[in-house]
Amino acid sequence: MVTVQVNTPVGRMVVFQLPHAASVENLKEMICENLRVLVQEQRIVLAMTNEEVLDSNRLWDLRAQASDPVVVSLHISPLNLVALGGGVGAGTRLCVWDLDRGEVLHELQDASDTVLCSACDWSSLRALTGGWEPSLRLWDLATGKVVRDLSGYSDCGIHCVAADWGAQRALSGGQDCMLRLWDLQNWALMHAWVGHLHPIFCIALDWNSRRAVSGAQDRVLRYWSLERGEAIQELRGHSGTVFCVAVDWTWQRALSGSWDCTLRLWDMTRGETVAELRGHSNAVFCVAMDWNSQRAVSGGSDTTVCVWDLSEGKLLNQLCGHTDTITSLDADWGSKRLLSGSQDGTVRLWDLVTGETLRILQGQLDEVRCAIARWPLAQQPVAASPAGSRTWSSAAVPR
């Protein structure tokens, strides 16, 4: 075995033990699994020479050249924009993209059926997905492997999932009309609630207040108290299936989209429609909202993204480019950029100011049903362990 001492950006030290034949690429994979830094974002610098080493370099050769243990420094060069996309594909149904380079970082091969929804924690490189399978799946995005199947569904078809990763809680809904609350730490079903009469297509969750909002084919949005396990308000007004909802929990406002081609802005405490937004010519499948700036975006079957001014209920712009139903939207309101996914098989990055398409990705999925971006933030340093150092062997890597 070759012992490698890795000095992290926060000044802590981690020790790995790898086989003699292992390469720097193998070391990066272990760092990825244990320190949650993508392989593509790592640079390994040999301490003795202060030079970056190639992935193909063997650790045994570095030990002969430098010292025992091999001492290296981990430098992190964050990718600017990363996204997780799921849907329908011949070779893959779930993948991680580098949006700047237009490259696939990972194809997650264990998804055996269409992925319809996802929730992602980029800091821990974990994701939850649901689809035409009778279970939620918890993924390790570092390795591209399934960590756990969360079983509890009798029918296939999980249409929506939301998670609070800090609290290790998730909420899901689907074809069987029930809301399910999950304990992600113990991989256990905590509660299952009935309220809707037809399949549930959208969920918003605020674990701090133990509240949630769900929308369904019964044309109703339900405002839930998760402590009491019951709906405390019903929001009625749509004349078709409610496919999407975005919520501002501070101001108790919700924005929903429906098969009836409209969006409705709701006062959740009073259960009343504040405004009805018309601009789409077909069903609305996805929505994102920023209450502070009074802006929202929506997409649907008419293949356009509508940009809204919520203060006046006015349509500001329509972004055209997709050629099939838009199924997902993820907005970064600070940089005024938008990620959209469509059944035309593409993911598009938009400039919300100019309305221009900045990037198009296609080829991995025949249909994109969900897409989530890791928008650029200040990179957090990697901490090794509370004690300051730890030794990990490639024979027994902790999960």
N, C-alpha and C positions, 0 to 999 in steps of 0.2 A: 504494500500500500504506500501511496505518496501522501504526505501530510501537507496541506496548503493552508496557510494563515491569510485570511482575507481581512484587510482593514477597510471598514465601511466609511461612508462620508461623514458620519457623526463621531468618528474617532474610536469606535468600538471594534473589537476583533472577533472574528468567527473562524473556527477551524473546521476544515473538511478533510476527510480521508477518502481517497479514490484509488482504484487499481493502477498498477504501473502503466498499463497501456492507455489510460484515460488521457483525453486531450483537454485543451482549454474550453472547447465547446461543451464537453461533459461537465466541467466545472461551472460554466454559465448556467447549464440546465439545473444543477443543484442549487445554485444561488437563486434562480428563478423560483424553484419550488419552495425554498425555505425563507427567502427574504422578500418574495413577491415583487421582483423586478423583472420585467420582460427581458428575454435574451437579447432582443434587438436593441434594448436601451442600455446594455452593459458595455463598458470598456474595462479590460483587465490590464493593469500596468504593473510590470515587474519592479519591485521596490529597489533592487540592487542597481538596475540600469535606468530606471524611470522611463522606460519605453513600453509602449503598448505591445502586447503579444497577440499573435494571430490565433484564430480559433483552431487551426490545424496543429499548432504546437503541442507536442506531448509533454505532459507534466513531468515525466521521468527525465526528459532532456533538460527541462528547466531546473530541476533539482541538481543535475550534474553541473549546469552552468552557474547556478546561483547558490543555493544553500538548502539545508534540511532543518526545519520545514521550508517549503517554498513560500516566500512572503510576497504578497501582491496587494495592490490597492484596487478597490472597486470604484470606478467613476461612472456616473449615471448621465446619459445624454437622452433626455426625454424625447420621445416622438411627439410631434406637435399635435396630431389629431388621430385618435384611434376610435374605431367603432365596432360594435358587435351587431351582426345581422343574422336574422333567422328567416326561414321560409321553406320553399320547395326547391329541390335541386336534384339532379341525377346523381352527382357524386357526393354532395354534402348538403346539409340542411341548416348548418350553423357555422359561422366563421367570424374571425377577427381581422379587421382591415387596418392597414396604415393608409389613412385617407390622403395624406400628402403625396406619397409615392404611388398610390394606386395599387398596392400590393397586399396579398393575403399573408397575415402573420401566422394564422392557425386555421386549419379546417378541422372542426370537431366532428369526428366521424361516427360517434356513438348515437347520434340522433336518428332514430329509426323511422320517424314519420314527420310530417309537416310541423314546423315550429310556428306557433301563432302568437306567442307573447313572451316577454322576457323582462327581467329586472337585474340590474348589474351593480356590483360594488367594485369599482375600479381599484380602490386602495388595497383590497385583499385579493383582487383578481378572482372573484367568485361571481357566478351568475345563476339565476333561476330561470328555467324555461318551461313552458307548457305548450301543448298542441294536441294533435290527434293521437294521444297516448293516454292511458288511464292513470298517469302519475306526473307530478312535478319532478323536474330533474335539477339537481344542484351540481354545477360544473366548476372545475378548477381551470380557469382560463390560462394559467401558467403552463399546465401540462396538456390541456385539451381533453382531459378525461372527466368522466362522471364520478363525482364524490359519493352521491347518494340519490336513490329514487325515493321520493316522498309519496307513498301509496295511501289511498283513501278514497279514490274515485271508483264508482261502479260503472260509470259510462265514460267512453272516450270523449274528448273534447274539452280542453281547458283553454278558455278564450282570453283570460286576463289574470295578471299577477302583479302585486305591489309589495314592496319589502321595506322594512326599517332595519338596516343591517347593524346599526349600533345596538338595538334592542333584540336583534336576532328573531324577528317576527316577520311573517309574510301572510298575505291574504290573497286568496285565489277564488275565481268563479268560472263557471262554464256551463256545459250542456245540461247538467242535471239540476240547474236552478238553485244550487246551494252555495253559500259563502263558507269557505274553510279557512280557519286561522291555524297557522303552523308555528311550531317552535323549531327554529333552524339550528339551535345549539344541540338539541337532543333528537333532531330529525323526527319530530312527533306531531301528529294531528292533535290540536288542543280543543277546538270546537268546530261544529258544523251547524250552520243556521239556515232555516228556510224562511223566505220572505217573498221572493219573486215567484211569479207563476210560470215564467218561461226562461229560457237560457240567459245567463248573465254575460255581457260582452265587455264591460268596463268597470274598473275599480280605482278609487283613490283612497289612500290610507294616511292617517296621522296618528301614530302610536302614542305620541306625547299626550294627546287629549283622549286617546282611546276611541277615536271616531273614524268613520269610513263612509264613503259614498259609492253606490253601485248603480249601474244602469243595465237595462235588460230588454228583451224582446217584448215584454208586456207594456212597453212604452213609458215606464215609470222609473224615476230615480229614487232610491231609498237612502236616507241619511241615518246611519247606524250609530248606536252606542255599543261599543264592543264590550264594555263592562257589563251591561245589562243583556247583551245578546239579542237586541231587538231594534227595529227601525223606529226612530223618534220623529221622523218627518218623511212624508211622501211628496215628491215634486212631480206634479202632473201638468201636462201641456203639450208634449210631443204627440204627434199622431202616427208615429212609426217607431220601429226599434231604436233604442238609444245605444249607439255604438261607442261613444267616447265621452270622457269627462275630465276636466282639469279643475282643480280647486285651490283657492287661496284661503287657508284655514284661519289666518289672522282676521281677515275682513268677512269671513263667512260668505264667500261668493263662489259659485260654481258655474262653469261654462260647459255645456253639453252639445253634442252633435248627433243627428238622427237620420234615419231612413227618409224622413219627411223633407229633407234638403235644407233644414234650418239649423241654426245654433240658438240656444237659449241661455241667457245670463240669469242666474238665480240668486235670490236672497235665501240662503239655506235655513236661517233661523225662523223665517216667516213662511217658507215654503212657497214663495211667490216668484213669478217671472218678472225680472227687472227690464229685460230687453229681448227682443227677438231679432236675430240677424239673418238677413236673406242675401244671398250672393251666389250660392252653389246651385247648379242646375240638376244635381243628382244627390244621392245619399252622401252624408258626411261620416267619414270613418275615423278621423283622428283630429286631435286638437291640442294646442299648447297655449298657455296663457301666462302673462306677467302683469299682475295687478298694479304693481308700483308704477310701471310705465304706461298702463292702460292699453296694452297691446296684446293681440292674440293672433294665432295662425290656425288654419284648418285645411283639411284635405279630404278628398273622397273620390267618388266614382266619375266625376266630371274631369278628372286628371289635372285639376288646377289646385294650387295652394293660394288660399285667400288670406290676406293680411288685414287685420281689423283694428280700428280705433274703438276701444270699449267705452270711452267716456261719451262718445257721440253716437255709438252704434253704427259707425260708418265703415264701408269697405274702402281701404286705402290702395290696395294693389292686388293683382292676380299674377302669380308666378307660373309660367307655362313651360313645359318641357317633357314631362312624363307623358307616356302614351297609353297608360292603363291606370286602374284604380290606385290612388295613393292610400297606403295602409298605415303609415306611421310617420310621426313628426317628433323631432327633438330639437329644441331651440336653446341657443346660448344668447340670452338677451344682452349680456354685457358687450360681447363682440358683434352682436347683431348678425349672427349666422344661424343657419337652419339646416338640419339634416332630414332628408325625406326618403322614405322607402316605398317602392311601388310594385304592383304585380307585373309591371313590364320588365322586372328583373334587375332594375337599377337602383342604386343609392345616389342621391344628388346632394351636393353641398351648395347652399345658396347664400348670397349676400342680401340680407333683408333691406338694406338701404337702397341698393341699385336694382334689386330684383334679378340680378345676373346669376347664372349657374357658374360656380367656381370649380367644381369637380364632378365627374361622373364615374361611378364604379359599376362594372357589370361583368358577367361571365361565370361567377361562382354559383349564383342562385337563379333559377328560372323565374321565381316569384319571391319578392321580399315582403314578408308579413310584419316584421318588427325590426327596428334599428335604433340603437342607443349609442351616443357618442361619449367619449371621454374628452371633454373640452379642456383646453390648456389651462392649467393652474400652476401655482408655485409648487414645484416638486418637493415633496416631503422627504427629508433624509431617511435612510434606512437604519433602523435600530437592530442590533444583533440579538440581544436578550437582556432582561432586566439585570442579570448578574454581570454583564459586560463581556462575557465570552462563552462560547459553547462549541462542542465538537460534534460534528455530524459525519456519519459514515454512509457511503453510497449503498451499503448493504441494508441499512435500516434508516431510511429518511422519514422523519415524522410528517404526517399529513395534517 
